[in-house]
């Protein structure tokens, strides 16, 4: 499986390293390539790498986003698993990975200059706004069958969400209006230097600060 993700405020290298276990990484890559369901890929990756990932499909239905917030409710627990977190709207499927310039052109055509904003409503009553929508591509899609192109919004550079914080809803706006195939949430600690285990509910409450108030160097 090949994944390409680029965000305007930072570059995300695609070279993964798990300690000094190249054989294990190779085995993971081979298993991921042979598995067709993206939900199973996340679970398999977590199992073999020790990472924690929370991916929740919020809608598999086509929709038209506009300046009035469209609310999406999770049907399963949705929480912050690590420093990487995003809300993705799927734009199209059946688009094989091509050169950077070609993928940029495809993405821009699908976006039609739309600006996305996602408001995360946390269980503690606070809100966090995600913007900075960037291009994401996945061989095995979460909404469409394969070769999925999505626009993924993330927190502003320096904003750190508390690990373990739970979400109860996501509200998305687009200007101008944008046609989408579906929506999903994804958060992982796979890129974190230290991969903390999922905290207990009591620990999460003790450590939780108002979302979006703590900052780290970009």
VEXMAR-347474 format. One line per 8 residues: their letters; for each residue x, y, z of N, C-alpha, C. Coordinates in steps of 0.1 Angstrom, whole numbers, plus 5000, padded with zeros to 4 digits. Example, Ala and Ser with C-alpha at 12.3 -4.5 7.8 and 13.67 -1.06 7.14 Angstrom:
2
as> 5132/4943/5078/5123/4955/5078/5132/4967/5078  5128/4978/5071/5137/4989/5071/5129/5000/5079
This chain:
218
xxxxxxxx> 5008/4988/5000/5000/5000/5000/5009/5012/5000  5005/5022/4992/5013/5035/4991/5004/5045/4996  5009/5054/5004/5001/5065/5009/5008/5078/5007  5002/5088/5001/5008/5101/5000/5000/5111/5007  5006/5118/5016/4999/5129/5024/5007/5141/5024  5002/5152/5021/5009/5165/5021/5000/5176/5027  5005/5183/5037/4998/5194/5043/5005/5207/5040  4998/5218/5039/5005/5230/5036/5015/5235/5046
xxxxxxxx> 5013/5232/5059/5021/5238/5069/5033/5229/5073  5034/5217/5068/5045/5208/5071/5046/5196/5061  5058/5191/5060/5060/5179/5052/5060/5167/5060  5054/5156/5056/5054/5144/5063/5062/5133/5056  5073/5129/5061/5081/5119/5054/5074/5106/5054  5076/5098/5043/5069/5085/5042/5078/5074/5046  5089/5077/5052/5098/5066/5056/5095/5062/5070  5090/5050/5073/5087/5046/5086/5098/5038/5092
xxxxxxxx> 5100/5039/5105/5111/5032/5111/5106/5028/5125  5107/5015/5128/5103/5009/5141/5115/5003/5147  5122/5011/5154/5134/5006/5161/5144/5001/5151  5150/4989/5154/5160/4983/5145/5154/4970/5140  5142/4970/5135/5135/4958/5131/5131/4958/5116  5141/4959/5107/5137/4960/5093/5129/4949/5088  5132/4937/5093/5124/4925/5088/5110/4926/5092  5107/4931/5104/5094/4933/5109/5086/4943/5100
xxxxxxxx> 5093/4954/5097/5087/4964/5088/5084/4959/5074  5093/4950/5069/5090/4944/5056/5078/4935/5057  5077/4927/5067/5066/4918/5069/5053/4926/5070  5053/4938/5077/5041/4946/5078/5037/4951/5064  5047/4956/5057/5044/4961/5043/5038/4951/5034  5043/4938/5035/5038/4928/5027/5024/4924/5030  5021/4924/5044/5008/4920/5048/4998/4931/5045  5002/4944/5046/4993/4955/5042/4990/4954/5027
xxxxxxxx> 5000/4951/5019/4997/4951/5005/4988/4939/5001  4987/4929/5009/4979/4917/5005/4965/4918/5011  4963/4928/5020/4950/4930/5026/4942/4940/5019  4929/4938/5017/4921/4947/5009/4912/4957/5017  4910/4955/5030/4901/4964/5037/4909/4973/5046  4906/4986/5044/4915/4996/5051/4913/4995/5066  4901/4992/5071/4899/4991/5086/4908/4979/5091  4908/4968/5083/4917/4957/5088/4932/4961/5087
xxxxxxxx> 4935/4970/5077/4949/4974/5076/4953/4982/5089  4945/4991/5093/4948/4998/5106/4950/4989/5117  4941/4979/5119/4942/4970/5130/4955/4961/5129  4958/4957/5117/4969/4948/5115/4982/4956/5117  4983/4969/5112/4994/4977/5114/4997/4980/5129  4986/4983/5137/4987/4985/5151/4992/4973/5158  4987/4961/5154/4991/4949/5161/5006/4946/5159  5011/4948/5147/5025/4944/5144/5035/4955/5148
xxxxxxxx> 5030/4968/5148/5040/4979/5151/5039/4984/5165  5028/4980/5172/5027/4985/5186/5020/4999/5186  5016/5005/5175/5010/5018/5174/4995/5017/5178  4989/5028/5181/4975/5029/5184/4969/5039/5173  4959/5034/5166/4952/5042/5156/4937/5041/5159  4931/5053/5158/4916/5053/5159/4911/5059/5146  4905/5051/5138/4899/5055/5125/4884/5052/5125  4876/5062/5123/4861/5061/5124/4855/5067/5111
xxxxxxxx> 4847/5059/5104/4840/5064/5093/4828/5071/5098  4826/5083/5095/4815/5092/5099/4803/5091/5089  4806/5089/5077/4796/5088/5067/4801/5082/5054  4794/5073/5048/4797/5067/5035/4787/5072/5024  4780/5082/5028/4770/5088/5019/4775/5101/5012  4772/5102/4999/4776/5114/4992/4768/5126/4998  4775/5138/4998/4769/5150/5004/4774/5162/4998  4767/5173/4999/4772/5186/4994/4774/5195/5006
xxxxxxxx> 4787/5198/5008/4791/5207/5019/4790/5221/5015  4785/5230/5024/4785/5244/5021/4788/5252/5033  4784/5265/5033/4788/5274/5045/4780/5271/5057  4769/5263/5056/4761/5259/5068/4767/5246/5073  4771/5245/5086/4778/5233/5091/4769/5221/5089  4776/5210/5084/4770/5197/5083/4776/5188/5095  4767/5183/5103/4772/5176/5115/4772/5161/5112  4783/5155/5116/4786/5141/5115/4788/5135/5129
xxxxxxxx> 4780/5124/5132/4781/5118/5145/4787/5104/5144  4796/5101/5153/4803/5087/5153/4793/5077/5157  4795/5065/5152/4787/5053/5156/4795/5044/5165  4808/5048/5167/4817/5040/5176/4826/5050/5182  4834/5046/5193/4842/5055/5200/4852/5063/5191  4853/5076/5193/4862/5084/5185/4871/5092/5194  4884/5090/5194/4893/5097/5203/4906/5100/5197  4914/5108/5204/4927/5113/5200/4937/5102/5204
xxxxxxxx> 4943/5095/5194/4952/5084/5197/4967/5089/5197  4970/5100/5190/4983/5104/5190/4984/5118/5184  4996/5123/5181/4998/5136/5176/4993/5139/5162  4992/5128/5154/4986/5129/5141/4971/5127/5142  4963/5137/5137/4949/5136/5138/4943/5144/5126  4933/5139/5119/4927/5146/5108/4913/5142/5105  4906/5151/5099/4892/5148/5094/4893/5149/5079  4889/5138/5073/4891/5137/5058/4878/5136/5051
xxxxxxxx> 4876/5144/5041/4864/5142/5032/4869/5136/5019  4863/5125/5015/4867/5118/5003/4861/5125/4991  4869/5127/4981/4865/5135/4969/4862/5125/4957  4870/5115/4956/4868/5106/4945/4876/5093/4947  4873/5083/4939/4879/5070/4939/4883/5066/4924  4891/5056/4923/4895/5051/4910/4905/5060/4904  4913/5067/4912/4924/5075/4906/4937/5070/4910  4944/5062/4902/4957/5057/4905/4968/5067/4908
xxxxxxxx> 4977/5064/4917/4988/5073/4921/4996/5076/4908  4999/5089/4906/5006/5094/4895/5017/5104/4899  5023/5111/4890/5033/5121/4894/5027/5131/4903  5036/5138/4910/5031/5149/4919/5023/5160/4912  5028/5164/4901/5021/5175/4893/5007/5170/4889  5006/5157/4885/4993/5152/4880/4984/5151/4892  4989/5146/4903/4980/5144/4915/4975/5158/4920  4984/5168/4919/4981/5181/4924/4970/5187/4915
xxxxxxxx> 4971/5185/4902/4961/5190/4892/4947/5183/4895  4948/5170/4897/4935/5162/4900/4929/5167/4913  4937/5169/4923/4932/5174/4936/4926/5187/4935  4933/5196/4928/4928/5210/4927/4915/5211/4919  4914/5202/4909/4901/5201/4901/4890/5196/4910  4892/5186/4918/4882/5181/4927/4878/5191/4937  4887/5198/4942/4884/5208/4953/4877/5220/4948  4879/5224/4936/4873/5236/4930/4874/5249/4939
xxxxxxxx> 4887/5250/4944/4890/5262/4952/4882/5262/4966  4876/5252/4970/4869/5252/4982/4878/5252/4994  4874/5259/5004/4881/5260/5017/4873/5252/5027  4879/5242/5033/4873/5234/5043/4876/5238/5057  4866/5236/5066/4869/5239/5080/4861/5228/5088  4867/5221/5097/4861/5211/5105/4862/5215/5120  4850/5216/5126/4850/5219/5141/4847/5206/5148  4857/5202/5157/4856/5190/5165/4849/5194/5178
xxxxxxxx> 4838/5187/5181/4831/5189/5194/4835/5178/5203  4842/5182/5214/4848/5172/5223/4837/5169/5234  4839/5158/5241/4830/5154/5251/4830/5163/5263  4841/5170/5265/4842/5179/5277/4835/5192/5274  4830/5194/5262/4823/5206/5259/4831/5216/5251  4844/5214/5250/4853/5223/5242/4852/5220/5227  4857/5229/5219/4858/5227/5205/4872/5230/5200  4875/5223/5189/4888/5225/5182/4885/5226/5167
xxxxxxxx> 4892/5236/5161/4889/5238/5146/4901/5233/5138  4898/5224/5129/4908/5219/5119/4906/5226/5106  4917/5230/5100/4917/5236/5086/4929/5230/5079  4936/5238/5071/4948/5234/5064/4946/5221/5056  4935/5220/5049/4932/5208/5041/4943/5205/5031  4948/5192/5032/4958/5188/5023/4954/5175/5016  4962/5172/5006/4958/5160/4997/4962/5147/5004  4954/5137/5003/4957/5124/5008/4952/5113/4997
xxxxxxxx> 4960/5103/4995/4957/5092/4986/4959/5079/4993  4950/5070/4990/4951/5056/4996/4948/5046/4985  4956/5035/4984/4953/5025/4975/4940/5018/4978  4938/5015/4991/4926/5008/4996/4918/5019/5004  4907/5023/4998/4900/5035/5004/4892/5031/5017  4888/5041/5024/4880/5039/5036/4865/5042/5032  4863/5049/5021/4849/5052/5017/4846/5045/5003  4855/5047/4994/4854/5040/4981/4863/5028/4981
xxxxxxxx> 4862/5020/4971/4869/5007/4971/4884/5008/4971  4889/5016/4962/4903/5018/4960/4907/5031/4953  4920/5034/4954/4926/5046/4948/4918/5058/4951  4918/5060/4964/4909/5071/4970/4917/5084/4972  4910/5095/4967/4916/5108/4969/4908/5116/4979  4914/5121/4989/4907/5128/5000/4914/5142/5003  4906/5150/5009/4911/5163/5015/4911/5162/5030  4922/5162/5036/4923/5160/5051/4927/5173/5058
xxxxxxxx> 4918/5177/5067/4921/5189/5075/4927/5185/5088  4936/5193/5093/4943/5190/5105/4944/5203/5114  4949/5201/5126/4950/5213/5135/4961/5222/5130  4959/5235/5135/4969/5245/5131/4983/5241/5137  4993/5245/5130/5007/5241/5135/5009/5246/5149  5013/5237/5158/5015/5240/5172/5004/5236/5181  4992/5233/5175/4981/5229/5184/4982/5214/5187  4981/5211/5200/4983/5197/5204/4970/5193/5211
xxxxxxxx> 4964/5182/5206/4952/5177/5213/4956/5167/5224  4949/5168/5235/4952/5158/5246/4950/5144/5242  4960/5136/5244/4958/5121/5241/4947/5115/5249  4939/5108/5243/4928/5101/5250/4915/5109/5250  4915/5122/5246/4903/5130/5245/4893/5124/5236  4881/5124/5240/4870/5118/5232/4862/5129/5224  4858/5125/5212/4850/5134/5204/4835/5129/5203  4826/5139/5203/4812/5135/5201/4806/5139/5188
xxxxxxxx> 4812/5148/5181/4807/5152/5168/4817/5160/5160  4815/5160/5147/4824/5168/5138/4814/5176/5129  4817/5189/5128/4809/5198/5119/4818/5204/5108  4814/5202/5096/4822/5206/5085/4815/5216/5076  4823/5227/5072/4818/5236/5062/4827/5237/5050  4822/5242/5039/4830/5244/5027/4826/5256/5020  4835/5264/5015/4832/5276/5007/4842/5277/4996  4837/5277/4983/4823/5274/4979/4819/5260/4982
xxxxxxxx> 4807/5257/4978/4801/5243/4981/4810/5232/4974  4810/5221/4981/4819/5210/4976/4811/5196/4977  4812/5189/4966/4806/5175/4966/4816/5165/4971  4811/5157/4981/4820/5147/4987/4813/5133/4986  4822/5123/4988/4817/5109/4988/4815/5103/5002  4821/5110/5012/4820/5105/5025/4830/5112/5034  4830/5108/5047/4839/5115/5057/4844/5105/5067  4857/5106/5071/4862/5098/5082/4872/5106/5090
xxxxxxxx> 4873/5101/5103/4883/5106/5112/4894/5097/5114  4906/5102/5116/4918/5093/5118/4928/5099/5127  4932/5092/5137/4943/5097/5146/4952/5085/5150  4965/5088/5150/4975/5077/5153/4987/5083/5160  4993/5074/5168/5006/5078/5174/5018/5071/5167  5015/5065/5155/5025/5058/5147/5038/5067/5144  5036/5080/5143/5047/5089/5140/5053/5095/5152  5047/5092/5164/5052/5098/5176/5065/5092/5180
xxxxxxxx> 5074/5100/5186/5087/5095/5191/5085/5084/5201  5076/5086/5210/5072/5076/5220/5057/5073/5219  5054/5061/5218/5040/5057/5216/5033/5054/5229  5026/5063/5235/5020/5060/5248/5008/5051/5246  5006/5043/5256/4994/5034/5255/4982/5042/5258  4971/5037/5253/4958/5044/5255/4956/5046/5270  4954/5059/5275/4952/5061/5289/4939/5057/5294  4938/5054/5307/4925/5051/5312/4917/5063/5313
xxxxxxxx> 4904/5062/5314/4895/5073/5314/4898/5083/5325  4902/5078/5337/4905/5087/5349/4918/5094/5346  4928/5088/5340/4941/5094/5337/4939/5105/5326  4930/5102/5316/4928/5112/5306/4921/5124/5311  4912/5122/5321/4905/5134/5327/4915/5142/5335  4924/5136/5342/4934/5143/5351/4943/5151/5342  4948/5145/5331/4957/5152/5322/4951/5161/5312  4938/5161/5310/4932/5168/5299/4932/5183/5302
xxxxxxxx> 4936/5191/5292/4936/5205/5293/4926/5210/5282  4922/5222/5282/4913/5227/5272/4919/5225/5258  4912/5218/5249/4918/5215/5236/4922/5227/5229  4934/5226/5223/4939/5237/5214/4947/5247/5222  4949/5246/5235/4956/5257/5242/4970/5254/5244  4974/5241/5243/4988/5238/5244/4995/5238/5231  5008/5242/5231/5015/5244/5218/5028/5237/5218  5033/5233/5207/5046/5227/5205/5053/5233/5193
xx> 5066/5232/5192/5073/5238/5181/5069/5231/5168  5067/5239/5158/5064/5233/5145/5075/5226/5138
